[in-house]
Amino acid sequence: MNPDKNQNKILLLEDDISLAEGLCYSLQKNGYAVESAESVQEAMTLLTQKSYDLLLLDVTLPDGTGFSVCETLRKEQNQVPIIFLTASDDEMNIIRGLDSGGDDYIGKPFKLGELLSRIRALLRRAGVKQSPEIPESNKNLVCGDIVCGDIRIDLAGSRVFLRGEKLELTQVEYRILCLLVRSHDRVVTREILFEKLWDGFGNFVDDNTLSVYIRRLRQKIEKDPSRPEHLITARGFGYLWQEGGES
């Protein structure tokens, strides 16, 4: 994949393959160009070949630590912003990370929304021009409607049409769909969905209830709900709406 020249470039150093894949996927869907390394050696090789706007460094790795990567870069006067991803958020690890030249840390497990917020804040402090928060989303707002692939949302009438046919949705289903389609191709975390649904109705929506709503939406929207093309799960983080599916 060739990153857009306007995208911020992030290097992720993480040896947990499933976590790395999930993070790369979610960061890319939120507008970042991401490369990953599984070892200190691989990360240092990439760092000699390319420049990045920000580094996400795991602390414990098969051949060393994220601290050593940070210390090496700072000795070379490389001031790229660095966030440590650590399973140990005790005071000694925090102090060591900051003393080695790191800018911030976040303890595992963490929420995607919090990580994204810290990335944006650190890029601002470093004076790095940031990627647009929602790339080109305004192109889907036409005459009071949101149009995204086969879906058209009539905001004035609170109605949704799939390939011209009106869908029968509950109020909660309608709000979930609006949130996802407005942010199409970008992950909307479960925490954001909880917050927006709470704000909209004053009622508590828990994790199991949200899963039920998502399943019902897929039954109404997807050709094959067991293999969704549009309403996609970003495992461990949330959901996103894809305009045209994977195929």
C-alpha positions in Angstrom: 0.0 0.0 0.0 1.3 3.4 -0.9 0.4 5.9 1.8 -1.1 9.3 1.0 1.6 12.0 1.3 -0.7 13.9 3.6 -1.1 10.9 6.0 1.0 10.9 9.2 3.4 7.9 9.2 3.5 5.7 12.3 5.9 2.9 13.1 4.4 0.2 15.5 6.9 -2.0 17.3 4.9 -4.9 18.8 5.6 -8.6 18.9 2.0 -9.7 19.7 0.9 -10.4 16.2 -2.9 -10.3 16.9 -2.6 -7.0 18.7 -0.3 -5.5 16.0 -2.8 -6.5 13.3 -5.7 -5.0 15.1 -3.9 -1.8 15.9 -2.6 -1.4 12.3 -6.0 -1.9 10.9 -7.7 0.5 13.3 -5.0 3.2 12.9 -5.2 3.0 9.1 -8.9 3.3 9.2 -8.4 6.5 11.3 -6.3 8.1 8.6 -2.7 7.0 9.5 -0.1 5.2 7.4 1.2 2.4 9.6 4.2 0.0 9.3 4.9 -2.6 12.0 8.0 -4.4 13.3 8.1 -7.4 15.6 11.6 -7.0 17.0 14.1 -4.3 17.9 16.3 -5.2 15.0 13.5 -5.0 12.5 12.4 -1.6 13.9 16.0 -0.2 13.8 16.4 -1.3 10.2 13.2 0.5 9.2 14.3 3.6 11.1 17.5 3.8 9.2 15.6 3.6 5.9 12.6 5.8 6.5 11.3 8.7 8.6 8.2 8.6 10.7 5.9 11.2 12.4 5.4 9.0 15.5 6.6 5.7 17.1 4.5 3.3 19.2 6.9 1.1 21.0 6.2 -2.0 23.1 8.5 -2.3 26.0 9.3 -6.0 26.2 10.5 -7.6 22.9 12.2 -10.9 22.0 15.6 -9.2 21.3 15.5 -6.2 23.6 13.2 -3.4 24.8 11.5 -0.3 23.4 13.5 1.7 25.9 16.7 0.8 24.0 15.2 1.9 20.7 14.3 5.2 22.2 17.7 5.8 23.8 19.5 5.0 20.6 17.3 7.5 18.6 17.8 10.2 21.2 21.6 9.8 21.2 21.4 10.3 17.4 19.4 13.5 18.1 16.3 12.0 16.5 13.3 13.7 18.3 10.5 11.8 16.7 7.5 11.6 19.1 7.4 8.3 21.0 4.6 6.6 22.9 5.4 3.4 24.9 2.9 0.6 25.0 3.4 -1.2 28.3 1.7 -4.0 30.2 3.5 -2.7 33.3 2.3 0.8 34.2 4.1 0.8 37.6 6.1 3.9 38.6 9.5 2.5 37.8 8.6 1.6 34.2 7.0 5.0 33.7 10.1 6.8 35.0 12.4 4.6 32.9 10.4 5.3 29.8 10.4 9.0 30.3 14.1 9.1 31.3 15.0 7.2 28.1 13.5 10.1 26.1 9.9 8.9 25.6 7.1 11.4 25.4 4.1 9.4 26.7 3.1 5.9 27.7 -0.2 4.0 27.8 -0.8 0.8 29.7 -2.3 -2.4 28.2 -5.1 -3.0 27.8 -6.0 0.4 26.5 -9.0 1.9 24.7 -8.5 2.8 21.0 -10.1 6.2 21.6 -7.6 7.1 24.3 -4.6 6.0 22.2 -5.9 8.1 19.2 -6.3 11.1 21.5 -2.8 10.8 22.8 -1.4 10.4 19.3 -3.2 13.6 18.2 -2.0 15.5 21.3 1.6 14.4 20.8 1.6 15.3 17.1 0.2 18.7 18.0 2.9 19.3 20.6 5.6 18.3 18.2 4.2 20.7 15.6 3.5 17.9 13.1 0.9 18.7 10.5 -1.9 16.2 11.1 -3.9 14.1 8.7 -7.5 15.2 8.2 -9.6 13.7 11.0 -12.4 12.4 8.7 -10.9 12.3 5.1 -13.4 13.4 2.5 -16.4 12.6 4.5 -18.2 15.8 3.5 -18.5 14.5 -0.1 -21.3 12.2 1.1 -23.5 15.0 2.4 -25.9 15.9 -0.4 -29.1 18.1 0.0 -29.6 17.0 3.6 -29.0 13.4 2.9 -26.1 11.1 3.6 -25.3 8.9 0.6 -22.8 6.1 1.0 -22.8 3.3 -1.6 -26.3 1.6 -1.6 -27.4 3.5 1.6 -29.2 6.8 1.6 -30.1 8.4 4.9 -32.8 11.1 4.8 -31.8 13.2 7.8 -34.8 15.4 7.8 -37.2 12.5 7.7 -35.1 10.1 9.9 -35.5 7.5 7.2 -33.0 5.0 5.7 -33.1 3.6 2.1 -31.2 0.6 0.9 -31.0 0.4 -2.9 -34.1 2.6 -3.0 -36.2 0.5 -0.5 -37.1 2.0 2.8 -35.7 0.1 5.8 -37.7 -0.4 9.0 -35.3 0.5 11.8 -35.7 1.2 15.5 -34.5 4.6 16.8 -31.4 3.0 18.3 -30.6 1.1 15.0 -31.1 4.3 13.1 -28.7 6.2 15.3 -26.0 3.5 15.2 -26.2 3.4 11.4 -25.9 7.2 11.2 -22.8 7.2 13.4 -21.1 4.5 11.4 -22.0 5.8 7.9 -20.9 9.4 8.8 -17.5 7.9 9.7 -17.4 5.4 6.8 -14.1 3.5 6.5 -13.1 4.6 10.0 -13.5 2.6 13.2 -16.1 3.9 15.6 -15.2 2.5 19.0 -17.7 0.7 21.2 -17.1 3.4 23.9 -18.1 6.2 21.4 -21.2 4.3 20.5 -22.1 3.8 24.1 -21.6 7.5 24.8 -23.6 8.7 21.8 -26.5 6.3 22.5 -26.6 7.3 26.2 -26.6 11.0 25.3 -29.4 10.4 22.7 -31.8 8.5 24.9 -30.8 8.7 28.5 -30.9 4.9 28.7 -28.0 2.6 29.4 -26.9 0.4 26.5 -24.5 -2.3 27.6 -22.0 -4.4 25.5 -24.4 -7.3 25.0 -27.3 -5.0 23.9 -25.0 -3.3 21.4 -24.0 -6.6 19.9 -27.7 -7.5 19.5 -28.4 -4.2 17.7 -25.4 -4.8 15.4 -26.7 -8.3 14.6 -30.2 -7.0 13.8 -28.7 -4.2 11.6 -26.8 -6.8 9.6 -29.9 -8.9 9.1 -31.6 -5.9 7.6 -28.7 -4.6 5.5 -26.3 -7.3 4.5 -27.0 -9.8 1.7 -25.3 -12.5 3.9 -25.3 -11.3 7.6 -22.8 -14.1 8.5 -20.3 -12.6 6.0 -20.9 -8.8 6.3 -19.6 -6.6 3.5 -20.6 -3.3 5.0 -21.0 -3.4 8.8 -17.6 -4.7 9.8 -16.3 -5.7 13.2 -12.8 -4.3 14.2 -12.2 -7.0 16.7 -11.3 -5.6 20.1 -12.1 -2.0 19.2 -15.5 -1.4 17.6 -17.2 -1.3 14.2 -16.9 0.5 10.8 -19.0 0.9 7.7 -17.4 0.0 4.4 -18.9 1.6 1.4 -18.3 -1.2 -1.1 -17.3 -4.3 0.9 -14.1 -6.3 0.5 -14.8 -8.0 -2.8 
